[in-house]
């Protein structure tokens, strides 16, 4: 309604100005109001106040913020590190004039903002319309871009200038964060996108070394390369952003590596090439000349291969190791300098240690008697490489909406792949370097039983079964084309997108309905009188799918989400180009036209996170209702989180 009033105001004003100027009766000044902006620094609760003071030209008057047709308004277009904390209020006295509240001489407006970070910036437009005794001027605008000060004085600024004086960040090491980083490093081995690298590591180092000392050296270098690949780039990023001051744009680099089609297709091809090699199609070996040279200078050729393996591990696993990396990057933008580097070092050492041990262990296999079992290991790894390689193709498929790997197509590939693996264990399939299986050993029988049991578990997924144990690896249920019985709580639902027309072809899981634009979701929440559940997610986020399948699907959680919250899903890796009206302009004037980058910028600047999944509970006014929650499979914990948000909302 407010926007309709403003639109009517603009149309009437423009018409009046055009008509009267055409008759030579109106000669409005260049600006009927000259505005300045000052700031009252944030109080103990983090509430800062922007004060807009307008000097009205002589002979002119303007209207209050509640005028039916000529309302003066303050509209925020870009809020970085802050959020509205109240309505615009009038600080100067108005007078009654022809049934309207108007201001002569001066108008003073104020609006409160919740400051959430040291680099908070508020940008927007002040709109008004002024009239004289005989006519009205055309609508006028004042654009402002203000850097907010937290508990510090801020001098007034004139039009176009920013307030300075935001405080610097705190200093000193955060030992709790370092300890947390170490624990994350050890736990990362068990995440869905890291564990697939275990067979590649084992297979690579199965070749052994010329001596135990050489094996230990290669394993140590493997671990060192992993540490350096995590620590050095992040340290360089922090240093560069510290010097240049453009820290807000660097987080997108990591999102690109994890979700862009190019690296994901490269990983897919690498896995398929490894699988073909393990099946005996060819051997991945260096030319003889290089091998001979490597014998003399093994520290050159050998290190190149080890570095490649370490680089592949770091890039492939980044979608699961991203939370801690995102945390330290956010710390670096808050004024920290050394702590992010030390934290990343602690994480990478803990993360590299299990893989270093895995690299050491295969080197000991050279002491054992070789035999056909070694080729069996390679073939089994080949089947595993095929299955896991399709995960990378699926990530690219989801983020770019190619439609190549629907859930049942993906499952069909896995079912066939593991069925063939089961037949291989039974001796029904042989490859070029396999010895004949004259009798079935107990080990092969046990392996065949395990594999076929896994196949039987997957088959119902072709008809819509959720398969919670595999939720992190499979495409989302929203891509399922056929569900037995016609519908289920996990079937692909209808969704609401920006504009309400599903232009971007996005859906929520588990039959839930919601929005994919934060401001639209907040507006819906204000109308419904409900809080907002913000799902910071991604198509390539395996932990997001696991949370949805194992936590969201709980009846109590599902009921709370469906009945008590307005849901907003922000995909930070979607590569769809936005419609022009949905483009996002950053604080430094850059225009973001891609959905994933726009959402990544919004959640990074507004909530201080850049990893998935993260869950944020907001009031309809955008205020935080509970601490942000990340990846945690505790259903009771998630229920408590949702109820805490509801209780806080109802107390307000």
Secondary structure, DSSP 8 states (H G I E B T S, - for coil): -HHHHHHHHHHHHHHHHHHHHHTT-----S-SEEEEEEEE---TTSEEEEEEEEEE-TT-EEE-TT-TTT--EEEEEEEESEEE-S--EE-S--EEETTEEEEESEEEEEEEEEE-STT-EEEEEEEE-EE-SS-B---EEEEEEEE--SSS-EEEEETT-----------S--HHHHHHHHHHHHHGGGSHHHHTHHHHHHHHHTT--SSHHHHHHHHHHHHHHHHHHHHHHHHHHHHHHHHH--GGGTHHHHHHHHH-HHHHHHHHHHHHHHHHHHTTS------HHHHHHHHH-HHHHHHHHHHHHHHHHHHHTHHHHHHHHHHHHHHHHTT-SHHHHHHHHHHHHHHHHHHHHHHHHHHHGGGS---HHHHHHHHHHHHHHHHHHHHHHHHHHHHHT-----HHHHHHHHHHHHHHHHHHHTTS---TT-----S--HHHHHHHHHHHHHHHHHHGGGGT---GGGTTTS--GGG----TTS--TTS------GGGS-TT----STT---BSSHHHHHHHHHHHT-EEEEEEE-TT-HHHHHHIIIIITSHHHHHHHHHHEEEEEEESS---B--GGG-EE-TTS-EE-BHHHHHHHHHHHHHS--SSSEEEEE-TTS-B-S--B-S---HHHHHHHHHHHHHHHHH-
